[in-house]
Amino acid sequence: MNTIRVLIADDQPLARAGFKAVLEATGKIEVVAEAENGEQTIELAHRHEPDVVLMDIRMPGMDGIEATRRLARQRVLILTTFGLDEYIIEALRAGASGFLLKDAPVDELVSAIRAVAAGDAQLSPAVTKRLLEQVARRLPTAVTRDTSSLAQLTEREREVLRLMAVGMSNAEIAAALVVSEPTVKTHVSSVLQKLRLRDRVQAVIYAYENGLIEPGER
């Protein structure tokens, strides 16, 4: 893969410096710009067109969620802490491609950036599942049931969606359903297209909100 161009958005200068140091030390990631608030993030993203935006949620002025909503062309990786996970669902609805804990190991951060740059929103299934379950417990029952779009899915597609929602990778879904991994990828693409979802992370939220999976279910 070519060098990945990253924009870091965080209101803490030391945090930005730390992320920049560890990312550029890989020799495969270039930090093309740094922003301290949402407005600056949007301006710099349009100017530099990074492959990935590392986005903090809480920033002065425009926060990371609103900035994510306005960055339709960029892939956004949300950096968060457990103290802020109530914002995760809203951030993913805004179009974020995934999220990662701020204290994640460097190799996990680098892997996440590579995954997002490659268009893969499935980041660390265990972390994704843990955070979504915590947030899902706060969701009212049947927040936005959408039976009309759900009815478009075949029985197999509904099962694939449910397995995605419990944190399974494509390989794990293939093993569970006794089908090939390319077949699973086809089903995932069909689910996203029919439900008009940007990526599989948003599909997980959809599954929770429409009752296909309950928090804590395996």
C-alpha positions in Angstrom: 0.0 0.0 0.0 1.2 3.5 -0.7 1.9 6.0 2.1 -1.4 6.7 3.9 -2.1 10.4 4.4 -3.7 11.3 7.7 -5.2 14.4 9.3 -5.2 14.4 13.1 -8.1 16.4 14.8 -7.7 16.8 18.5 -7.8 19.9 20.7 -4.8 18.7 22.8 -1.4 19.6 21.3 0.4 16.9 23.2 -2.1 14.3 22.0 -1.6 15.4 18.4 2.2 15.3 18.8 2.0 11.9 20.3 -0.1 10.5 17.5 2.0 12.1 14.9 5.2 10.7 16.3 4.0 7.1 16.5 2.3 7.1 13.1 5.2 8.7 11.2 7.6 6.3 12.9 6.0 3.5 10.9 7.4 5.0 7.7 4.1 4.2 6.0 1.9 7.0 7.3 2.3 10.7 6.7 0.5 13.2 8.9 -0.4 15.9 6.4 -2.2 18.3 8.8 -3.3 18.8 12.4 -6.5 20.5 13.5 -7.7 21.7 17.0 -11.4 22.0 16.3 -14.1 20.9 13.9 -14.0 24.0 11.7 -10.3 23.7 11.2 -10.7 20.0 10.5 -13.1 20.6 7.6 -10.9 23.4 6.1 -7.7 21.3 6.3 -9.5 18.1 5.0 -10.7 20.0 1.9 -7.2 21.5 1.4 -5.1 18.3 1.9 -7.7 15.6 1.1 -6.2 13.0 3.5 -7.0 9.3 3.2 -8.1 9.1 6.9 -9.1 11.7 9.5 -8.3 10.7 13.1 -11.2 12.5 14.9 -11.5 13.3 18.5 -15.2 13.8 19.6 -14.9 16.6 22.2 -13.4 19.7 20.7 -14.2 23.4 21.2 -16.6 25.0 18.8 -17.7 22.4 16.3 -17.3 19.0 17.8 -16.0 15.9 16.1 -19.5 14.5 15.4 -20.6 17.5 13.4 -17.3 17.7 11.6 -17.6 14.0 10.7 -21.1 14.7 9.3 -19.7 17.4 7.0 -16.8 15.3 5.7 -18.7 13.3 3.1 -15.5 12.6 1.1 -13.1 11.6 3.8 -13.0 8.4 5.8 -13.1 9.1 9.5 -11.8 7.1 12.4 -13.1 8.2 15.7 -10.8 8.1 18.7 -12.7 7.8 22.0 -12.5 6.8 25.6 -15.0 4.7 27.6 -16.1 7.9 29.3 -17.4 9.2 26.0 -19.0 6.1 24.5 -22.5 7.6 24.7 -21.5 9.7 21.7 -20.4 6.7 19.6 -23.8 5.8 18.1 -24.3 9.4 17.0 -20.8 9.6 15.5 -21.3 6.5 13.5 -24.7 7.7 12.3 -22.8 10.9 11.1 -20.7 8.7 8.8 -17.6 7.6 10.7 -16.0 4.5 9.3 -15.1 3.2 12.7 -13.8 4.0 16.1 -10.9 3.0 18.4 -10.0 3.6 22.0 -7.4 6.4 22.6 -5.3 4.1 24.7 -5.2 1.3 22.1 -1.8 -0.2 21.4 0.2 1.5 18.6 0.0 -1.6 16.3 -3.8 -1.7 16.7 -4.1 2.1 15.8 -1.9 1.6 12.7 -3.9 -1.5 11.7 -7.1 0.5 12.1 -5.9 3.4 10.0 -4.8 0.9 7.3 -8.2 -0.8 7.4 -10.2 2.5 7.1 -7.9 3.7 4.3 -8.6 0.5 2.5 -12.4 1.0 2.9 -12.8 -1.7 5.6 -15.0 -0.4 8.5 -14.6 -3.6 10.5 -12.2 -2.5 13.2 -11.2 -4.8 16.1 -14.5 -6.7 16.3 -14.1 -7.3 20.1 -13.7 -3.6 20.8 -16.5 -2.7 18.4 -18.8 -5.2 20.0 -18.0 -4.1 23.6 -18.6 -0.4 22.9 -21.8 -1.0 20.8 -23.2 -3.2 23.6 -22.5 -0.5 26.2 -24.1 2.2 24.0 -27.0 -0.1 22.9 -28.1 -0.5 26.5 -28.8 3.2 26.6 -31.0 3.1 23.5 -34.8 3.2 24.0 -36.6 0.1 22.7 -37.3 0.3 19.0 -35.7 3.7 18.4 -36.2 3.7 14.7 -37.8 0.4 13.6 -37.8 0.3 9.8 -39.6 -2.8 8.8 -40.1 -1.7 5.2 -36.3 -1.7 4.5 -35.7 -4.8 6.6 -38.4 -6.7 4.6 -36.1 -6.2 1.5 -33.5 -8.6 2.9 -33.6 -12.3 2.2 -33.5 -14.7 5.2 -29.8 -15.4 4.6 -29.1 -11.7 4.4 -30.9 -11.1 7.7 -28.8 -13.8 9.3 -25.6 -12.3 7.9 -26.6 -8.9 9.3 -27.3 -10.5 12.7 -23.9 -12.2 12.8 -22.2 -8.9 11.9 -23.9 -7.3 14.8 -22.5 -9.8 17.3 -19.0 -8.9 16.1 -18.2 -11.7 13.7 -15.7 -11.2 10.9 -16.4 -12.3 7.3 -14.3 -15.4 7.9 -16.2 -16.3 11.1 -19.6 -15.7 9.4 -18.5 -18.0 6.5 -17.6 -20.7 9.0 -20.9 -20.4 10.9 -23.0 -20.5 7.8 -20.8 -23.1 6.0 -20.3 -20.9 2.9 -17.3 -19.3 1.3 -15.9 -16.0 2.4 -16.6 -14.4 -1.0 -20.2 -15.4 -0.7 -20.4 -13.6 2.7 -18.8 -10.5 1.1 -21.5 -10.6 -1.5 -24.3 -10.9 1.1 -22.7 -8.0 3.1 -22.6 -5.8 0.0 -26.2 -6.6 -0.7 -27.3 -5.8 2.8 -25.6 -2.4 2.7 -27.1 -1.6 -0.7 -30.6 -2.6 0.2 -30.6 -0.7 3.6 -28.7 2.3 2.1 -26.0 2.1 4.7 -22.5 3.4 4.2 -20.6 0.5 5.8 -20.9 -2.5 8.0 -20.5 -0.5 11.2 -23.7 1.4 10.4 -25.2 -2.0 9.6 -24.4 -3.1 13.2 -26.3 0.0 14.6 -29.2 -0.8 12.3 -29.4 -4.3 13.6 -29.5 -3.1 17.2 -32.1 -0.4 16.5 -34.4 -2.7 14.6 -34.4 -5.6 17.1 -32.3 -8.2 15.2 -29.9 -8.4 18.1 -30.1 -7.5 21.8 -27.3 -6.0 23.8 -25.0 -8.7 25.2 -26.3 -11.4 22.7 -23.7 -13.8 21.3 
